[in-house]
Amino acid sequence: MAQAVTLPNGVQLIKWTRQEEPTAETVAAEMAAFGYGVYDLQTVPGWFNRSRHAHDEPEIRGAVSGVITFHFDDFPVTIEGGDILLIPGGLAHEVIVHNPRPFQAYKGSESGVRRVTELGDGKGSVEDLAGGRS
């Protein structure tokens, strides 16, 4: 895989450079090199919008398929199947699928546990998607 590009806000983006379609298995293998604990393989629908939030510790996303954009305060970062995104803890962002196709990615953190601080209404959270919020 290509070398990571570190953005001014500390986000690291690693683009998929293989001449093959990424699969859940190949993305998981690439993610393992970073030492994060994976806690979920999530699929979100097209036109998905995750409200503003921050993770309490550094997070990793390993995109399996589709396209999604992380909207940080200073600029957006779009990832697609095969890309890996490393997000510093505490960095506020929204996440949006700007098309009708689903997006699937592995999610993980340094501890392997999901810890998030809601900065908005919680729309699109795991709890919201599962129908567990009232």
Residue frames as a rotation matrix with the C-alpha (Angstrom) as fourth column:
MET 1
0.584 0.812 0.000 0.00
0.812 -0.584 0.000 0.00
0.000 0.000 -1.000 0.00
ALA 2
0.201 -0.477 0.855 1.12
0.386 -0.764 -0.517 3.59
0.900 0.434 0.031 -0.61
GLN 3
-0.734 -0.543 -0.407 2.75
0.618 -0.287 -0.732 5.77
0.281 -0.789 0.547 1.99
ALA 4
0.194 0.845 -0.499 0.46
0.963 -0.261 -0.067 7.76
-0.186 -0.468 -0.864 4.27
VAL 5
-0.401 -0.167 0.901 -0.24
0.362 -0.932 -0.011 11.43
0.841 0.322 0.434 3.63
THR 6
-0.315 0.268 -0.910 -0.62
0.927 -0.118 -0.356 13.43
-0.203 -0.956 -0.211 6.84
LEU 7
0.172 0.517 0.839 -2.97
0.619 -0.719 0.316 16.40
0.766 0.464 -0.444 6.60
PRO 8
-0.472 -0.451 0.757 -2.57
-0.157 -0.802 -0.576 19.62
0.867 -0.391 0.308 8.64
ASN 9
0.266 0.663 0.700 -5.23
-0.857 -0.170 0.486 18.49
0.441 -0.729 0.523 11.16
GLY 10
-0.404 -0.556 0.727 -3.30
-0.829 0.559 -0.033 15.27
-0.387 -0.616 -0.686 11.89
VAL 11
0.665 0.664 0.342 -5.53
-0.393 0.701 -0.596 13.01
-0.635 0.262 0.727 9.80
GLN 12
-0.581 -0.814 -0.029 -3.60
-0.499 0.327 0.802 10.38
-0.643 0.481 -0.596 7.83
LEU 13
0.622 0.753 -0.216 -4.90
-0.597 0.277 -0.753 9.09
-0.507 0.597 0.622 4.52
ILE 14
-0.595 -0.731 0.334 -3.58
-0.322 0.598 0.734 5.94
-0.736 0.329 -0.591 2.85
LYS 15
0.211 0.674 -0.708 -4.96
-0.933 -0.077 -0.352 5.42
-0.292 0.734 0.613 -0.67
TRP 16
0.463 0.054 0.885 -5.52
0.058 0.994 -0.091 1.94
-0.884 0.093 0.457 -2.10
THR 17
0.069 -0.532 -0.844 -2.95
-0.873 -0.442 0.207 1.40
-0.483 0.722 -0.495 -4.86
ARG 18
-0.553 -0.258 0.793 -3.33
-0.003 0.952 0.307 -2.27
-0.833 0.168 -0.527 -5.69
GLN 19
-0.662 0.302 -0.686 -4.50
-0.745 -0.166 0.646 -3.23
0.082 0.939 0.335 -9.15
GLU 20
-0.707 0.524 -0.475 -7.29
0.436 0.852 0.292 -5.34
0.557 -0.001 -0.830 -7.68
GLU 21
0.144 0.858 0.493 -10.69
-0.234 -0.455 0.859 -4.68
0.962 -0.239 0.136 -6.13
PRO 22
-0.742 -0.393 0.543 -10.48
-0.598 0.023 -0.801 -4.42
0.302 -0.919 -0.252 -2.33
THR 23
0.051 0.736 -0.675 -12.32
0.143 0.663 0.735 -7.08
0.988 -0.134 -0.072 -0.31
ALA 24
0.842 0.286 0.458 -13.19
-0.405 -0.225 0.886 -7.25
0.356 -0.931 -0.073 3.37
GLU 25
0.830 -0.550 -0.093 -10.28
0.526 0.718 0.456 -9.66
-0.184 -0.428 0.885 3.83
THR 26
0.048 -0.879 0.475 -7.66
0.859 -0.206 -0.468 -7.55
0.510 0.430 0.745 2.02
VAL 27
0.231 0.088 0.969 -8.73
-0.207 -0.969 0.137 -4.35
0.951 -0.232 -0.206 3.80
ALA 28
0.977 0.145 0.156 -8.64
-0.185 0.215 0.959 -6.13
0.105 -0.966 0.237 7.18
ALA 29
0.542 -0.840 -0.035 -5.12
0.840 0.541 0.037 -7.35
-0.013 -0.049 0.999 6.42
GLU 30
-0.090 -0.554 0.827 -3.96
0.490 -0.748 -0.448 -3.82
0.867 0.365 0.338 5.53
MET 31
0.546 0.395 0.739 -5.54
-0.380 -0.669 0.638 -2.41
0.746 -0.630 -0.215 8.70
ALA 32
0.905 -0.158 -0.396 -3.77
0.397 0.650 0.648 -4.96
0.155 -0.743 0.651 10.92
ALA 33
0.024 -0.985 0.169 -0.42
0.816 -0.078 -0.572 -3.28
0.577 0.152 0.803 10.24
PHE 34
-0.122 -0.030 0.992 -1.55
-0.147 -0.988 -0.048 -0.17
0.982 -0.152 0.116 12.14
GLY 35
-0.828 -0.347 -0.440 -2.17
0.292 0.402 -0.868 -1.94
0.478 -0.847 -0.231 15.45
TYR 36
-0.571 0.714 0.405 -5.70
-0.810 -0.571 -0.135 -0.66
0.135 -0.405 0.904 16.09
GLY 37
-0.840 0.404 0.363 -8.40
0.204 0.854 -0.478 -2.93
-0.503 -0.327 -0.800 17.49
VAL 38
-0.796 0.601 -0.072 -11.30
-0.261 -0.234 0.937 -3.32
0.546 0.764 0.343 15.05
TYR 39
-0.832 0.527 0.174 -14.72
-0.083 0.191 -0.978 -3.16
-0.549 -0.828 -0.115 16.69
ASP 40
0.212 0.977 0.031 -17.15
-0.032 0.039 -0.999 -3.12
-0.977 0.210 0.039 13.76
LEU 41
-0.920 -0.193 0.341 -17.71
0.346 0.010 0.938 -3.77
-0.184 0.981 0.058 10.06
GLN 42
-0.203 0.867 -0.455 -20.47
0.225 -0.411 -0.884 -1.31
-0.953 -0.281 -0.112 9.26
THR 43
-0.684 0.141 0.716 -22.54
0.710 -0.093 0.698 -0.70
0.165 0.986 -0.036 6.15
VAL 44
-0.420 0.563 -0.712 -24.38
0.140 -0.735 -0.664 2.61
-0.896 -0.379 0.230 5.86
PRO 45
0.308 0.650 0.694 -26.98
0.805 0.210 -0.554 3.45
-0.506 0.730 -0.459 3.20
GLY 46
-0.444 -0.329 0.833 -26.67
0.786 -0.590 0.186 5.93
0.431 0.737 0.521 0.37
TRP 47
0.062 0.383 0.922 -27.29
0.038 -0.924 0.381 9.55
0.997 0.011 -0.072 1.28
PHE 48
0.412 0.011 -0.911 -26.17
0.847 0.363 0.388 8.71
0.335 -0.932 0.140 4.85
ASN 49
0.125 -0.376 0.918 -25.38
-0.196 -0.916 -0.349 11.60
0.973 -0.137 -0.188 7.19
ARG 50
0.186 -0.188 -0.964 -23.60
0.906 0.413 0.094 11.15
0.381 -0.891 0.248 10.52
SER 51
0.890 0.258 0.376 -23.96
0.131 -0.935 0.330 14.26
0.437 -0.245 -0.866 12.67
ARG 52
0.187 -0.869 0.459 -21.03
-0.492 -0.487 -0.722 16.12
0.850 -0.091 -0.518 14.21
HIS 53
0.999 0.020 0.040 -19.08
-0.045 0.530 0.847 14.06
-0.005 -0.848 0.530 16.74
ALA 54
0.140 -0.990 -0.026 -15.56
-0.863 -0.109 -0.493 13.24
0.485 0.092 -0.870 17.90
HIS 55
0.627 -0.049 -0.778 -13.94
0.224 0.967 0.120 10.01
0.746 -0.250 0.617 18.98
ASP 56
0.951 -0.160 0.266 -12.40
-0.308 -0.380 0.872 10.01
-0.039 -0.911 -0.411 22.43
GLU 57
0.154 -0.937 0.312 -9.24
-0.089 0.302 0.949 8.26
-0.984 -0.174 -0.037 21.19
PRO 58
-0.523 -0.395 -0.756 -7.51
-0.758 -0.191 0.624 7.82
-0.391 0.899 -0.199 17.82
GLU 59
0.388 0.766 0.512 -9.69
-0.225 0.618 -0.753 5.93
-0.894 0.177 0.413 15.32
ILE 60
-0.823 -0.560 -0.100 -9.14
-0.265 0.223 0.938 4.01
-0.503 0.798 -0.332 12.09
ARG 61
0.454 0.890 -0.043 -11.44
-0.458 0.192 -0.868 3.43
-0.764 0.414 0.495 9.13
GLY 62
-0.763 -0.605 0.228 -10.75
-0.138 0.497 0.857 0.81
-0.631 0.622 -0.463 6.50
ALA 63
0.035 0.825 -0.564 -13.07
-0.839 -0.283 -0.465 1.34
-0.543 0.489 0.682 3.53
VAL 64
-0.416 -0.083 0.905 -14.22
0.202 0.963 0.181 -1.88
-0.887 0.258 -0.384 1.88
SER 65
-0.514 0.299 0.804 -16.62
0.852 0.067 0.520 -0.47
0.102 0.952 -0.289 -0.72
GLY 66
0.600 0.790 0.125 -18.39
0.789 -0.610 0.072 2.71
0.133 0.055 -0.990 -1.70
VAL 67
-0.454 -0.657 0.601 -17.40
0.515 -0.745 -0.424 6.34
0.727 0.117 0.677 -1.17
ILE 68
0.610 0.592 -0.527 -17.82
0.777 -0.319 0.543 8.56
0.153 -0.741 -0.654 1.91
THR 69
-0.050 -0.607 0.793 -16.63
0.229 -0.780 -0.582 12.02
0.972 0.152 0.178 2.94
PHE 70
0.113 -0.055 -0.992 -15.42
0.992 -0.043 0.115 13.02
-0.049 -0.998 0.050 6.40
HIS 71
0.380 0.106 0.919 -16.14
0.334 -0.942 -0.029 16.71
0.863 0.318 -0.393 6.88
PHE 72
-0.132 -0.530 -0.838 -13.58
0.990 -0.115 -0.083 18.13
-0.053 -0.840 0.540 9.32
ASP 73
0.495 0.381 -0.781 -13.72
0.475 -0.871 -0.124 21.81
-0.727 -0.310 -0.612 10.32
ASP 74
-0.109 -0.662 -0.741 -10.94
-0.302 -0.689 0.659 22.81
-0.947 0.295 -0.125 7.94
PHE 75
-0.373 -0.001 -0.928 -11.66
-0.928 0.008 0.373 20.60
0.007 1.000 -0.004 4.90
PRO 76
0.707 0.659 0.259 -13.33
-0.638 0.751 -0.168 17.39
-0.305 -0.046 0.951 3.68
VAL 77
-0.595 -0.804 -0.002 -11.54
-0.739 0.546 0.394 14.07
-0.316 0.236 -0.919 3.14
THR 78
0.536 0.786 -0.307 -13.13
-0.842 0.471 -0.263 11.52
-0.062 0.399 0.915 0.81
ILE 79
-0.602 -0.674 0.429 -12.29
-0.610 0.734 0.298 7.83
-0.516 -0.082 -0.853 1.04
GLU 80
0.388 0.658 -0.645 -13.31
-0.902 0.414 -0.121 4.91
0.188 0.629 0.754 -1.16
GLY 81
0.992 0.117 0.047 -12.93
-0.124 0.972 0.199 1.15
-0.022 -0.203 0.979 -1.18
GLY 82
0.510 -0.842 -0.177 -9.45
0.689 0.522 -0.502 0.10
0.515 0.134 0.847 0.00
ASP 83
-0.039 -0.536 0.843 -8.48
-0.131 -0.834 -0.536 3.43
0.991 -0.132 -0.038 1.57
ILE 84
0.067 -0.027 -0.997 -7.45
0.948 0.314 0.055 3.69
0.311 -0.949 0.046 5.22
LEU 85
0.187 0.065 0.980 -8.12
-0.075 -0.994 0.080 6.80
0.980 -0.088 -0.181 7.31
LEU 86
-0.269 -0.330 -0.905 -6.49
0.904 0.239 -0.355 7.49
0.333 -0.913 0.234 10.68
ILE 87
0.311 0.524 0.793 -8.32
0.137 -0.850 0.508 10.13
0.940 -0.050 -0.336 12.74
PRO 88
-0.781 -0.621 0.071 -6.77
0.048 -0.173 -0.984 11.73
0.623 -0.765 0.164 15.85
GLY 89
-0.255 0.676 -0.691 -8.81
0.956 0.282 -0.077 11.49
0.143 -0.680 -0.719 19.04
GLY 90
-0.147 0.308 -0.940 -10.99
0.591 -0.735 -0.333 14.51
-0.793 -0.605 -0.074 19.77
LEU 91
-0.946 -0.231 -0.225 -11.11
-0.038 -0.614 0.789 15.77
-0.321 0.755 0.572 16.16
ALA 92
-0.120 0.990 -0.074 -14.69
-0.103 -0.087 -0.991 16.89
-0.987 -0.112 0.112 15.40
HIS 93
-0.937 -0.126 -0.325 -16.26
-0.330 0.018 0.944 15.82
-0.113 0.992 -0.058 12.12
GLU 94
0.264 0.959 0.103 -19.42
-0.636 0.253 -0.728 14.86
-0.725 0.127 0.677 10.23
VAL 95
-0.800 -0.470 0.373 -19.59
-0.065 0.686 0.725 11.95
-0.596 0.556 -0.579 7.80
ILE 96
0.201 0.889 -0.411 -21.70
-0.560 -0.240 -0.793 12.01
-0.804 0.389 0.450 4.63
VAL 97
-0.500 -0.164 0.850 -22.36
0.595 0.648 0.475 9.66
-0.629 0.744 -0.226 1.71
HIS 98
-0.351 0.283 -0.892 -23.01
-0.430 -0.895 -0.115 12.06
-0.832 0.344 0.436 -1.18
ASN 99
-0.618 0.178 -0.765 -24.53
-0.720 0.263 0.643 9.44
0.316 0.948 -0.034 -3.51
PRO 100
0.370 0.921 0.117 -27.17
-0.900 0.325 0.289 6.67
0.228 -0.213 0.950 -3.50
ARG 101
0.280 -0.320 -0.905 -24.71
-0.118 0.924 -0.363 3.77
0.953 0.209 0.221 -3.06
PRO 102
0.995 0.073 -0.065 -24.01
0.048 0.212 0.976 2.14
0.085 -0.975 0.207 0.34
PHE 103
0.166 -0.970 0.177 -20.62
-0.664 -0.243 -0.708 2.49
0.729 0.000 -0.684 2.01
GLN 104
0.948 0.086 -0.307 -18.95
0.134 0.767 0.628 -0.29
0.289 -0.636 0.715 4.00
ALA 105
0.101 -0.951 0.293 -15.95
-0.453 -0.306 -0.837 0.06
0.886 -0.048 -0.462 6.29
TYR 106
0.157 -0.222 -0.962 -14.18
0.820 0.573 0.002 -1.47
0.551 -0.789 0.272 9.23
LYS 107
0.526 0.013 0.851 -14.09
-0.358 -0.904 0.235 0.78
0.772 -0.428 -0.470 12.27
GLY 108
0.390 -0.436 -0.811 -11.53
0.774 0.633 0.032 0.58
0.499 -0.640 0.585 15.05
SER 109
0.822 -0.188 0.538 -9.69
-0.398 -0.864 0.307 2.44
0.407 -0.466 -0.785 17.77
GLU 110
-0.218 -0.973 0.081 -6.43
-0.710 0.101 -0.697 2.15
0.670 -0.210 -0.712 19.70
SER 111
-0.572 0.034 0.819 -8.23
-0.739 0.412 -0.533 0.27
-0.355 -0.911 -0.211 22.50
GLY 112
-0.938 0.295 -0.185 -10.58
0.127 0.784 0.608 -1.65
0.324 0.546 -0.772 20.20
VAL 113
-0.323 0.843 -0.430 -13.57
0.858 0.068 -0.510 -0.02
-0.400 -0.534 -0.745 21.90
ARG 114
-0.192 0.363 0.912 -15.96
0.632 -0.665 0.398 2.59
0.751 0.653 -0.102 20.45
ARG 115
-0.117 0.146 -0.982 -15.90
0.848 -0.501 -0.175 5.81
-0.517 -0.853 -0.065 22.49
VAL 116
-0.444 0.060 0.894 -17.57
0.697 -0.604 0.387 8.84
0.563 0.795 0.227 20.98
THR 117
-0.578 0.295 -0.761 -18.61
0.426 -0.686 -0.589 12.30
-0.696 -0.665 0.271 22.14
GLU 118
0.080 0.702 0.708 -21.72
0.994 -0.105 -0.008 13.60
0.069 0.705 -0.706 20.39
LEU 119
-0.798 -0.345 -0.494 -21.41
0.364 -0.929 0.061 17.24
-0.480 -0.131 0.867 19.30
GLY 120
-0.759 0.627 -0.176 -24.74
-0.540 -0.456 0.707 17.26
0.363 0.632 0.685 17.49
ASP 121
0.092 0.943 0.320 -28.03
-0.996 0.085 0.035 15.37
0.005 -0.322 0.947 17.58
GLY 122
-0.359 -0.316 0.878 -26.51
-0.463 0.877 0.127 11.88
-0.810 -0.361 -0.461 17.25
LYS 123
0.697 0.659 -0.282 -28.10
-0.546 0.233 -0.805 11.34
-0.465 0.715 0.523 13.82
GLY 124
0.604 -0.419 -0.678 -26.48
-0.525 0.431 -0.734 8.39
0.600 0.799 0.040 12.06
SER 125
-0.243 -0.698 0.674 -24.85
-0.969 0.208 -0.134 7.00
-0.047 -0.685 -0.727 15.20
VAL 126
-0.885 -0.111 -0.452 -24.67
-0.156 0.986 0.063 3.25
0.438 0.126 -0.890 15.72
GLU 127
-0.773 0.627 -0.095 -27.54
0.300 0.230 -0.926 3.58
-0.558 -0.745 -0.366 18.17
ASP 128
-0.193 0.689 -0.699 -29.57
-0.657 -0.620 -0.430 5.65
-0.729 0.376 0.572 15.71
LEU 129
-0.456 -0.040 -0.889 -29.01
-0.830 0.378 0.409 3.14
0.320 0.925 -0.206 12.89
ALA 130
-0.922 0.082 -0.378 -30.04
0.175 0.960 -0.218 0.27
0.345 -0.267 -0.900 15.19
GLY 131
-0.038 0.968 0.249 -33.20
0.005 -0.249 0.969 2.14
0.999 0.038 0.005 16.23
GLY 132
-0.046 -0.060 -0.997 -32.03
0.881 0.469 -0.069 2.14
0.472 -0.881 0.031 19.84
ARG 133
-0.951 -0.250 -0.183 -32.29
0.307 -0.839 -0.448 5.88
-0.041 -0.483 0.875 20.48
SER 134
0.007 1.000 -0.022 -35.50
0.994 -0.010 -0.113 7.58
-0.113 -0.021 -0.993 21.41
